[in-house]
Structures are given as structure tokens and as C-alpha cells.
């Protein structure tokens, strides 16, 4: 075989190898995405009529003068940072003292497993509001990489077995697999967008958006809301 034929054979082998790698990569991606929801799967209409506080996971005194909402994505590293660094202090300073009623709303936007993680949280909340807050903290503590698909059905089901104690796990597993609460997740997302959310975490204090995740600025906004409510 002459050099010219060897060259063409080598090129052909490289092309075959390259094509095989592309095929395998697509197969792997397809496997990873299997069982994950998409917002286009939800066909129910959404009409934004306020924050709908009565439908959201909540902590604190319902008679508190200040209501704080966090819009978050369980895949968001900044949300994890805020929660692990500030949530315990925030709870002690404002929630446990009766100054603030705190709410969580989904702004799941990073990827399709963001939607599923949010839907899993909704499934927990529908069974047990208190257990949702355990889900909230544990999800951030065990957060995977932002650039990877990790909040898959199998991950979330095992997560429930490992960390969730106050719910019916079979019901939870069914909700995860069937994307039962995707509409509620999409509704939260639409509400957030309507009121100016464009990233996470984003906080609202008595309905006013706070363009910062800085804890001192949140403290100041709560203090101002308390004064305005006098």
C-alpha cells in the first residue's frame, strides 16, 4: 500500500472514530436527560395574580409585619452560598423572633434538572411544609455542579430515602417520576419574571424587590419595612 492510500485510510479511521465519539456522547446525553421535565410539557394556562403567599412553603409567624420571599434554584451556587452562610442567622434573627414570615418560590432556570428538583420540593411541601425546609437545606448542602445534570429522578428518589423523614416516600417517588408539580414550578417562574426576577437568589421584602443578596442590605430592607408598617 502506497503512502497516499495510507494517508486516506488514516483520515478515514479518524473520521470513523470522531463520528463514534459524537454518537456515544449523544447517547449519553439522551440517557442523562431521560425522565427530566421541560416547561413546554406543561400546557396549563398561567395568570399572574400576585405572589400567592398561601400556596408557598413558609416559615414564621403568619401575623408578622414583614413578609420575605426568596426566589431560588436548587442548582444555583449563589443560592447555596447564601443558604449555607446566612439562613441559620436569618432564621434566628428574624423568623424565630416573629419579625418575618419567610417564603420560598422557585425560579428554576439553569437546566431541566432544575425544574425537576423544584418539582420535588413542591412534592415535599404538599405533604409537609416543615419537611420542605429540611429538603431546602439538604438540597443545598448536597448540591452538585452547576454545569452537570445531577438532579435526576434516581438521585432525587435516593435523596428522599436518605434525608426526608416526615413524608410518604412512595408518594414522593411517584410525584418525582410523574413531574406532578411541574405546573406549580413553571407558575413560580412566571410570577418571578413578571415582578422582575432575572437571577437567583432574589429577595422581596413586603413585595419590593431587593437587587442584592447581601445580608446587610436584606437586614436594612426588613428594618425599613418594619418602620413603614408602624
N, C-alpha and C positions, 0 to 999 in steps of 0.2 A: 504494500500500500504506500502510495507516494505521500509527500508532505502535505499536498493540497487536500487530499482525501482525509488525512488525519486531522487537519485543521477543521474541516467541515464536520467530521464526526465529533470532535471535541465541542464545537459550538452546539451541535445537536444535543449532546449529552447535558450540557449546561442549561439549555432551554428546557429540556425534559425535567431536570432537577428543579429549576426555578418554577416551572408550572406545577410540579408536585407539591412544592412548599406552599405555593399560593392556595392550592386546593385544600391541603391539610389545614392551613390557617383559617380558611373559610369554614371548614367543617368544625374546627374547634370553636370558632366564634358562634356558629349556629348552635352548637351544643350548650355553650355557656348561656346564650340568650333564651334557650328553651324554658318555657314556664314563666318568663318575665312579662309584665303587662306593658301596654303602650296607651298613652292618653287617648289615642284615636279609637281604642277599643270601647270607650265609654261614649254612648250615644245620647245619654240623658241631657236635657237642656239645663243650663245653669243661669240663674238670675241672681245677681249680686244685690243683696238687701242687708247691708251692714255686716258686722263681724260674726253675728250669730253666736254670741257668747254661750248660750245654753247648750250648744252642740259640741263644745270643745273640751278637751281634757283640762282640768283646772285644779288649782291648789290654793287654799287660804279661805279667809272669811268672805262669804258672799256679800256681806254688808260693808266690806272695805271700801273706802272712798276712792281708791285708785285701782284701776284695772290695767295690768301689763300683759301684753301679748308678745310672745316670741314666735316669729316665723323661722322655721329651721328645716334643714335637710340632713338626714342621719348620715349621709356620706360626706358632709361638708367638714373639712378640717378646722375651719374657723369656728363652727358651731361646737365641735368637740373641745376646742381650746377654751371657749367661753364657759361651757358647762363644767369642765373639769377644774377650771381655775376659779370660777365665780359663783356657780349655782348654790353650793353649800352656804357661802356667806350671804348671798342674796336671800336664800330661804330663811336663815336665822334672823337677818336684819329686817326683812320686810314681810315675809309670808307668815312666819310663826308669831310675829308681833301683831298681826291683824291689820297691818297698814295696807297690804296689797293682796289682791286676788290675782293669781298668775295663770295664764293660759298658754297652751302650745297649739300652733297651727302649722300645717305642712306647707312648705314651699319647695316641693321635691322637683328638682330641675336638672341635676347633674347627669343622671342616666336612668335607664329603665329599672335598674335595681333600687334606685332612689324611690321610685314610685311604689315598688313592692315593699320596701322597708317601711315607708309611710303607711301603706295599707295594712301591714302587720301591726303597726302601732295603733291604728284605728280599731283593728280587731280586738286588741287587748283592752283598749278604752271602753269598747261597747260591752265588754264583760265586767270590767272592774277599773274604775277611774284611778284608784290608788295604785293598782298594779301597773297602770300605764307609766307612772313616774319611775318605777323600778325599770321598766323597759327603756324609758328615756335615758336614764343614767347608764345602764348596762350597754346599750347600743353604742353610745359614745365611747365608753371605756374599751370596747372591743371593736372599734371601727377599723375597717380595712383601708387599703389605699384608695385614694380618690380616683386614680387612673385605672383601677381594675374593677371588674364586675365580681362582687363578692356577696352581696345581699341577695342570694339566690333562694329559691324555695327550700332546698335542702338545708342551707345554712340557717335560715330563719326558723325552720322547724326544730333543728337541733338546738338552736339558741333558746327556744321556748322550753325545751326539756331541761336545759342546763340552768336557766336563770329565772324562769317565771313560775311562781308557786301559787298564785291566787286566781288561776283561771282554769277552765276546762281545756286541756291541751288538744284533745281530739277536735273540738270545735274550732280552736285556733288554727290547727293544721288545715282543716277544711277551708277556712277563710283565706289562709295564705295561698293555697293551691288554686282556689277559685277566684282570687282577686275580688273578694266580696265588697271591699270598701274602696275600690278604685275611684268611684264617683265622688266620694267624700274628699279624697286626696286631690282630685282634679278641681273640685269646688274650692277648697282652701287655696289652691294655687291661683285660681281665677280671682278670688277675693283679694289675695295679696297683691296681685298685679294691678287690680283696679285701684287700690289705695297706695300704690307707689313702690311696692317691694320689687327690688331688682337684684337681690343677692341675700345671702344668709350669713350670720343671723341678723334679722331686722326686728327692732322692738317698737311697739306702740304703747304710749302711756296715755290712758284715757282718750284713746282714739287718735292721738297725734303721733306721727311717725318720727322716730329718732334716727337721724342719719349717722349713727355711730354705735359701735359695740363696746365703747369704753365704759367701764363700770362706774367711774366717777361721773360721767355725763348722764348715765342712767339714774344714779342717785339724785343728781341735781334735778332731773326731769320729774322724778317722783316727788321730791320736795316741793317743786313748783305746783304740781298737780294737787298736792295736799293743801297748799296755801289757797289755790284757786277754789277748792271745794269748801273752804270755811265759810 
